[in-house]
Amino acid sequence: MTAPHTFRIAAIPADGVGKEVVAAGRAVLDALAADSAGSPRPFAFSWEEFPWGCEYYERTGRMMDDDGLDRLREFDAIYFGAVGWPTVPDHVSLWGLRLRICQGFDQWANVRPVHFLPGVTSPLRKADDTDLDWVVVRENSEGEYAGLGGRNLAGRGPGGEVAVQTALFTEVGCERIMRFAFDLARTRARRKVSSVTKSNAQQYGMVLWDDVFRRVAADYPDVETESVLVDAMSAKFVLRPEELSVVVASNLHADILSDLGSALAGSLGLAASANLNPERRHPSMFEPVHGSAPDIAGRGLANPVGAVGSAALMLDHLGLPDQAARLRRAIETTTAAGVRTRDVGGTASTEDVTKALVEALNA
Ligand SMILES: NC(=O)c1ccc[n+]([C@@H]2O[C@H](COP(=O)([O-])OP(=O)(O)OC[C@H]3O[C@@H](n4cnc5c(N)ncnc54)[C@H](O)[C@@H]3O)[C@@H](O)[C@H]2O)c1
């Protein structure tokens, strides 16, 4: 028998429903690996779980250990839950953990597919009779989330403080995310890239973005393009989503648009994402799009589909596309069979859906 190839995965469930959905994703991945024993290409996962997050912050004053990035560096991938809890300011928790990992490992491409599932009702009437399937590619290293700026002049007294938050756009940053988007478009049935900005109002960074988009597009004459302002693009998501294939946008715009996309598909709990360092100099990180959902945390109500879909993206990244496809089919079988959590109109618990997903692997 061939010895299994073991992938080393760092699990960071972090906060709230992050813990529930990472446990679900791990169970499904382990079932997939167990099933590969005896196959021509067996594989296994060796997990190490890190306790970082808001509880860790309350105990230690740190969201993650100071040497955290060095410890994560050795892994093949990072499987992340969600960060944030009402006891810690959101900007402290997000910057202290998730953004620190994304920036520290130059995970500059954030891929967020908008995928419609059988058995899940979309608020879009169009979804009933139209094939809808697009992917948001988010610039994940600079833009509005570059973390540049400051607060000052508090000495002026109450009401006198000022804050500056600067968006950073570099040609290098724009060009690499656009080439990524065009290359992705070439792998899809519809070869089209829609670029999103607000360059009519933001005349420096976003005009640079538009210029780079035009320059890069010239290298991909076989790919259709369009440039759409973000306000018009949000309307397009709702009214003409069938015209979308790859949507490339800045850190903030793509963050918002991908939440809109997942809501249109039926729930924030369904959406998967990959934070990629495409050069593979550092580990990439896979996480559901949603946050820690304190309103439903710890009650078995969390939809694990977004986290399991993120596990499928991780399998693609690890060079196991057939297993990724199998996982996606299991998700479709499960939702089509009506095993759904409350957010998508069902009554099943996180655990029920996880069990159904494991069973559906061999359906
Ligand atoms: N990537 C991340 O780690 C990330 C992303 C967004 C928000 N956050 C953090 O999460 C916390 C809560 O933020 P929020 O309320 O704006 O966003 P959220 O995504 O946590 O929740 C928004 C809504 O979606 C629902 N929801 C989210 N995930 C779900 C799931 N798996 N199943 C069913 N329903 C689900 C929630 O119940 C809530 O009603 C904040 O601390 C925020 O900073 C973290």
The ligand as a Gaussian input file, in Angstrom:
#p B3LYP/6-31G(d) Opt

LIG

0 1
 N      -13.110000      37.102000       8.535000
 C      -13.480000      37.397000       9.769000
 O      -12.941000      36.854000      10.698000
 C      -14.606000      38.378000       9.984000
 C      -15.432000      38.792000       8.933000
 C      -16.505000      39.629000       9.215000
 C      -16.763000      40.027000      10.515000
 N      -15.923000      39.615000      11.507000
 C      -16.199000      39.923000      12.923000
 O      -17.313000      39.110000      13.339000
 C      -18.044000      39.798000      14.363000
 C      -19.518000      39.852000      13.965000
 O      -19.623000      40.651000      12.787000
 P      -20.949000      40.814000      11.931000
 O      -22.130000      40.539000      12.805000
 O      -20.843000      42.077000      11.211000
 O      -20.851000      39.681000      10.782000
 P      -21.142000      38.116000      10.849000
 O      -20.740000      37.557000       9.531000
 O      -20.535000      37.499000      12.031000
 O      -22.745000      38.005000      10.992000
 C      -23.658000      38.671000      10.123000
 C      -25.002000      37.909000      10.125000
 O      -24.827000      36.660000       9.405000
 C      -25.146000      35.568000      10.224000
 N      -24.167000      34.488000      10.000000
 C      -22.823000      34.649000       9.892000
 N      -22.242000      33.453000       9.736000
 C      -23.215000      32.519000       9.738000
 C      -23.227000      31.109000       9.622000
 N      -22.111000      30.380000       9.466000
 N      -24.431000      30.473000       9.690000
 C      -25.564000      31.169000       9.836000
 N      -25.619000      32.514000       9.948000
 C      -24.455000      33.184000       9.898000
 C      -25.058000      36.063000      11.667000
 O      -25.866000      35.311000      12.523000
 C      -25.466000      37.518000      11.523000
 O      -26.863000      37.644000      11.591000
 C      -17.378000      41.169000      14.507000
 O      -16.513000      41.072000      15.606000
 C      -16.607000      41.352000      13.213000
 O      -15.478000      42.186000      13.334000
 C      -14.882000      38.787000      11.278000

